[in-house]
């Protein structure tokens, strides 16, 4: 089984409990004003990764969105993540060492960017930023108009999620196929490394809250000798403001999501999904959603609803379940194999 499968929200697979499951069908016509979720399906090794397009307005979905649009052409092995900028979709295909660019409305291929082991992407107004590397990591700068690589800078090992905070880019360094315990801070204008900040083992995810404070998630090394922990940092000097242990055991928490108001952080454990106020000093004792088995988690910034991703466990298709902020199950969609997350277009 491929290494990236280890990075998941812990728990057993649960295939029931959703109120409504929609059929797979064409996403829509005349849907210019509709909202969408594009799901990144890693695909089973060594199968190709796929994209599922879900029309959230019409509650329809289309698996193999990219493949269908391109006469059967495949993305390549292991689709790690997706990013959307205007009408462009960017698919980080780690097994193919490339970022595939496609029209987000039609799914049609528009080009590719050669990057070793691409992981995640964010952007500011003009440029995109992509993490890459199994061990020694790089951050690449991409012109969003031409898709050309314009610069790169060395960061920590195994860089994963990243976020832009003012004039800085903050990168979570997981160690990848080695070990790391830092975040890297890169200056946007000079595109040089400002500093590496030591926090704790295997930093997997980062986010920014309503007070412009940075949150970094420390997960669990393969040996299972540490606990999953959240750090809140002050970006003025990168000092740690507080440390919150999410688990009292070596259970791995590998992804976080933040509410649209940026005042709550969500994460999943084996017994369910948890909600943590940014003002809290300790982790909540019980989950808001008492259901585990999730491989990814996202928040729709328009509705604040949670979308939870079940991988399918390598046994078949995964599914995506939508919940409201009260923890009520709303809708479920069948998606591709090893669905790990997605990106919204509202």
C-alpha positions as CSV (number, residue, x, y, z in Angstrom):
1,X,0.0,0.0,0.0
2,X,1.4,3.4,-0.9
3,X,2.8,5.6,1.8
4,X,0.3,8.5,1.5
5,X,-2.5,6.2,2.7
6,X,-1.0,6.4,6.2
7,X,-1.9,10.1,6.4
8,X,-5.5,9.9,7.4
9,X,-8.1,10.7,10.1
10,X,-7.9,7.6,12.2
11,X,-10.7,5.1,12.5
12,X,-12.6,2.2,11.1
13,X,-14.6,2.5,7.9
14,X,-18.2,3.3,8.4
15,X,-20.4,2.9,5.3
16,X,-23.8,3.8,6.8
17,X,-25.6,6.6,8.6
18,X,-26.0,9.3,5.9
19,X,-29.4,10.5,5.2
20,X,-29.4,10.6,1.4
21,X,-27.1,9.3,-1.3
22,X,-27.2,10.9,-4.7
23,X,-26.8,9.1,-8.0
24,X,-23.7,9.5,-10.1
25,X,-24.7,11.5,-13.2
26,X,-23.7,14.4,-15.4
27,X,-23.0,17.4,-13.2
28,X,-25.2,19.9,-15.0
29,X,-25.8,22.1,-17.9
30,X,-26.5,25.9,-17.5
31,X,-24.7,25.9,-14.2
32,X,-22.7,29.1,-14.3
33,X,-24.0,30.3,-10.9
34,X,-23.9,26.9,-9.2
35,X,-21.5,25.8,-6.4
36,X,-19.2,22.9,-6.8
37,X,-16.9,20.6,-4.8
38,X,-14.1,18.9,-6.8
39,X,-12.9,15.8,-5.0
40,X,-9.3,14.5,-5.2
41,X,-9.3,10.7,-5.4
42,X,-5.8,9.3,-5.0
43,X,-6.7,6.0,-6.7
44,X,-5.5,2.6,-5.6
45,X,-1.8,1.9,-6.2
46,X,-0.8,1.9,-9.1
47,X,-4.1,3.0,-10.5
48,X,-4.6,6.6,-11.7
49,X,-6.0,9.4,-9.6
50,X,-9.4,10.7,-10.5
51,X,-11.5,13.9,-10.0
52,X,-15.2,13.8,-8.9
53,X,-17.1,17.0,-9.7
54,X,-20.1,17.5,-7.3
55,X,-22.7,20.2,-8.2
56,X,-23.7,21.2,-4.7
57,X,-26.5,23.4,-6.0
58,X,-28.2,20.6,-7.9
59,X,-26.9,17.8,-5.7
60,X,-25.5,15.8,-8.7
61,X,-22.1,14.3,-9.2
62,X,-19.8,13.1,-12.0
63,X,-17.0,10.6,-11.2
64,X,-14.1,10.5,-13.7
65,X,-14.7,14.2,-14.5
66,X,-11.2,14.7,-16.0
67,X,-11.0,11.3,-17.7
68,X,-14.5,11.7,-19.4
69,X,-13.6,15.2,-20.6
70,X,-10.3,14.1,-22.2
71,X,-11.4,11.0,-24.1
72,X,-10.1,8.6,-21.5
73,X,-6.7,10.3,-20.9
74,X,-5.7,9.8,-17.3
75,X,-4.1,12.1,-14.7
76,X,-1.5,9.7,-13.5
77,X,-0.7,7.7,-10.3
78,X,-1.7,9.3,-7.0
79,X,-3.7,12.5,-7.1
80,X,-2.6,14.2,-3.8
81,X,-4.7,17.4,-4.0
82,X,-6.5,19.9,-6.1
83,X,-6.5,23.7,-6.3
84,X,-8.7,26.1,-8.2
85,X,-7.7,29.6,-9.5
86,X,-10.4,31.4,-11.5
87,X,-11.3,28.8,-14.2
88,X,-8.2,26.7,-13.9
89,X,-7.9,23.5,-11.9
90,X,-4.5,22.3,-10.8
91,X,-4.0,18.6,-9.9
92,X,-1.0,17.6,-7.8
93,X,-0.1,14.2,-9.2
94,X,2.7,12.9,-7.0
95,X,3.3,9.5,-8.8
96,X,3.7,11.3,-12.2
97,X,5.9,14.2,-10.8
98,X,3.6,16.7,-12.4
99,X,0.9,19.3,-11.9
100,X,-1.9,18.8,-14.5
101,X,-3.7,22.0,-15.4
102,X,-7.3,21.7,-16.7
103,X,-10.4,23.9,-17.3
104,X,-12.4,23.6,-14.1
105,X,-15.7,24.0,-15.9
106,X,-15.2,21.5,-18.8
107,X,-12.4,19.3,-17.4
108,X,-10.4,19.8,-20.5
109,X,-6.6,19.5,-20.3
110,X,-4.7,22.8,-20.6
111,X,-1.1,21.8,-19.8
112,X,1.2,20.5,-17.2
113,X,4.0,21.7,-14.9
114,X,6.9,19.3,-14.1
115,X,7.5,19.2,-10.4
116,X,9.0,16.4,-8.3
117,X,6.4,14.9,-6.0
118,X,4.0,17.8,-5.8
119,X,1.8,18.0,-2.7
120,X,-0.3,21.1,-2.1
121,X,-0.9,24.5,-3.6
122,X,-2.1,28.0,-2.5
123,X,-2.0,31.4,-4.2
124,X,-2.1,35.1,-3.7
125,X,-3.3,37.5,-6.5
126,X,-0.8,36.6,-9.2
127,X,1.2,33.6,-8.2
128,X,0.6,30.1,-7.0
129,X,2.9,28.3,-4.5
130,X,3.4,24.5,-4.6
131,X,5.1,22.2,-2.0
132,X,7.1,19.3,-3.3
133,X,9.5,16.6,-2.2
134,X,9.6,13.2,-0.4
135,X,12.6,14.2,1.7
136,X,14.4,17.5,1.1
137,X,11.6,19.9,0.2
138,X,11.1,22.7,-2.2
139,X,8.5,25.5,-2.5
140,X,7.8,26.5,-6.2
141,X,6.4,29.8,-7.4
142,X,4.1,29.6,-10.4
143,X,2.7,32.3,-12.7
144,X,-1.0,31.7,-12.7
145,X,-1.5,33.2,-16.2
146,X,1.3,31.3,-18.1
147,X,1.6,28.3,-15.7
148,X,5.4,28.9,-15.8
149,X,7.6,28.2,-12.9
150,X,9.3,31.4,-11.9
151,X,11.3,30.6,-8.8
152,X,11.9,28.0,-6.1
153,X,13.3,27.9,-2.5
154,X,14.5,25.0,-0.3
155,X,12.3,24.4,2.8
156,X,12.1,21.6,5.3
157,X,11.8,17.8,4.6
158,X,8.5,16.4,3.2
159,X,6.6,19.7,3.0
160,X,2.8,19.4,3.0
161,X,0.1,21.9,3.6
162,X,0.8,25.7,3.4
163,X,-0.9,29.0,3.9
164,X,-0.2,32.7,3.1
165,X,-0.2,35.0,6.1
166,X,0.3,38.6,5.2
167,X,3.7,38.8,3.4
168,X,4.8,35.3,4.5
169,X,4.1,31.7,3.3
170,X,4.0,29.1,6.1
171,X,4.8,25.5,5.2
172,X,4.2,22.4,7.3
173,X,7.2,20.0,7.1
174,X,6.1,16.4,7.8
175,X,9.5,14.9,7.1
176,X,8.0,12.9,4.3
177,X,10.0,9.7,4.0
178,X,12.4,11.0,6.6
179,X,11.8,13.2,9.7
180,X,11.2,16.8,10.4
181,X,9.7,18.9,13.3
182,X,9.5,22.4,11.8
183,X,7.5,24.9,9.8
184,X,9.3,26.9,7.2
185,X,8.5,30.6,6.7
186,X,9.2,32.1,3.3
187,X,9.0,35.8,2.4
188,X,6.6,36.5,-0.4
189,X,8.4,39.4,-2.1
190,X,12.0,38.1,-1.9
191,X,10.9,34.5,-2.1
192,X,13.7,33.5,0.3
193,X,13.5,31.4,3.4
194,X,13.1,33.6,6.5
195,X,13.3,30.9,9.1
196,X,12.5,27.3,10.1
197,X,10.6,27.1,13.4
198,X,11.0,24.0,15.5
199,X,7.7,22.8,17.0
200,X,7.2,19.1,17.3
201,X,7.2,15.9,15.2
202,X,5.7,15.6,11.8
203,X,4.0,18.9,11.1
204,X,1.2,18.0,8.7
205,X,-1.1,21.0,8.4
206,X,-1.3,24.7,9.0
207,X,-4.1,27.3,9.1
208,X,-4.8,30.9,10.1
209,X,-7.5,32.0,12.5
210,X,-9.7,35.1,12.8
211,X,-7.0,36.9,14.9
212,X,-4.3,36.2,12.2
213,X,-2.6,33.7,14.4
214,X,-1.1,30.5,12.8
215,X,-2.1,27.0,13.9
216,X,0.2,24.1,13.1
217,X,-0.7,20.4,13.6
218,X,1.9,18.0,14.8
219,X,1.0,14.4,14.0
220,X,2.5,11.0,15.0
221,X,5.7,9.5,13.7
222,X,5.7,5.9,12.5
223,X,7.0,4.6,15.8
224,X,3.9,6.1,17.6
225,X,5.9,7.6,20.4
226,X,4.2,11.1,20.5
227,X,0.7,12.5,20.7
228,X,-1.0,14.7,18.1
229,X,-0.8,18.3,19.1
230,X,-1.9,21.8,17.9
231,X,0.4,24.8,18.3
232,X,-0.8,28.4,18.0
233,X,1.9,30.8,16.9
234,X,2.2,34.6,16.8
235,X,3.4,35.5,13.2
236,X,5.1,38.7,14.4
237,X,8.0,36.6,16.0
238,X,6.8,33.0,15.6
239,X,6.6,32.4,19.3
240,X,4.3,29.6,20.5
241,X,1.3,31.1,22.3
242,X,-0.3,27.8,23.3
243,X,0.0,24.1,22.9
244,X,-3.0,21.8,22.9
245,X,-2.7,18.0,22.9
246,X,-5.5,16.5,20.8
247,X,-4.9,12.9,21.8
248,X,-3.7,11.3,25.1
249,X,-2.3,8.4,23.2
250,X,-0.3,8.1,20.0
251,X,-3.4,8.2,17.8
252,X,-2.7,10.2,14.6
253,X,-4.5,13.3,13.6
254,X,-3.3,14.4,10.2
255,X,-5.6,17.1,8.9
256,X,-7.5,20.1,10.2
257,X,-10.1,22.5,8.7
258,X,-11.2,25.9,9.9
259,X,-14.7,27.5,9.9
260,X,-15.6,30.3,7.5
261,X,-15.5,32.7,10.5
262,X,-12.0,31.2,11.3
263,X,-13.0,30.9,15.0
264,X,-13.3,27.0,15.1
265,X,-10.9,24.3,14.1
266,X,-12.2,20.9,13.1
267,X,-10.3,17.6,13.2
268,X,-11.2,13.9,13.3
269,X,-10.2,11.0,15.5
270,X,-11.2,7.3,15.6
271,X,-14.4,8.1,17.5
272,X,-15.6,11.1,15.5
273,X,-15.1,14.7,14.5
274,X,-14.2,17.4,17.0
275,X,-14.7,21.2,17.1
276,X,-12.1,23.3,18.9
277,X,-12.6,27.0,19.6
278,X,-9.6,29.2,18.9
279,X,-10.0,30.6,22.4
280,X,-9.8,27.2,24.0
281,X,-6.7,26.0,26.0
282,X,-7.6,22.3,26.1
283,X,-9.0,19.9,23.5
284,X,-12.8,19.1,23.7
285,X,-13.6,15.8,25.5
286,X,-16.3,14.6,23.2
287,X,-16.9,14.8,19.4
288,X,-19.5,16.9,17.7
289,X,-20.1,14.1,15.2
290,X,-19.9,10.6,16.7
291,X,-18.7,8.8,13.6
292,X,-15.2,7.9,12.7
293,X,-13.4,6.4,9.7
294,X,-12.6,9.7,7.9
295,X,-9.7,10.2,5.5
296,X,-10.1,13.9,4.9
297,X,-12.0,17.0,6.1
298,X,-13.0,20.3,4.5
299,X,-15.3,23.2,5.3
300,X,-17.4,24.9,2.6
301,X,-16.6,28.6,3.1
302,X,-20.0,29.6,1.8
303,X,-22.3,27.4,4.0
304,X,-19.9,26.5,6.8
305,X,-21.0,22.9,6.3
306,X,-18.4,20.1,6.9
307,X,-17.5,17.7,4.2
308,X,-16.0,14.4,5.4
309,X,-14.1,12.0,3.1
310,X,-14.1,8.2,3.4
311,X,-11.4,6.5,1.4
312,X,-13.2,3.3,0.6
313,X,-10.3,1.5,2.3
314,X,-8.9,0.3,-1.0
315,X,-11.9,-2.0,-1.5
316,X,-13.8,0.2,-3.9
317,X,-15.2,3.7,-4.2
318,X,-15.1,6.2,-1.4
319,X,-17.8,8.6,-0.4
320,X,-18.2,12.2,0.8
321,X,-20.7,13.1,3.6
322,X,-22.0,16.6,4.3
323,X,-22.8,17.7,7.8
324,X,-24.1,21.0,9.2
325,X,-22.6,22.7,12.2
326,X,-25.0,21.0,14.6
327,X,-23.5,17.7,13.5
328,X,-26.6,16.6,11.5
329,X,-25.9,14.4,8.4
330,X,-27.3,16.0,5.2
331,X,-26.1,14.3,2.0
332,X,-23.7,11.7,0.8
333,X,-22.0,11.2,-2.6
334,X,-20.2,8.2,-4.0
335,X,-16.8,9.3,-5.3
336,X,-13.6,7.7,-6.4
337,X,-11.1,5.4,-4.7
338,X,-9.1,6.9,-1.7
339,X,-11.0,10.2,-1.7
340,X,-8.8,12.4,0.5
341,X,-10.2,15.9,0.2
342,X,-11.4,18.5,-2.2
343,X,-11.7,22.2,-3.2
344,X,-14.8,24.3,-3.5
345,X,-15.8,26.7,-6.2
346,X,-18.8,28.9,-5.1
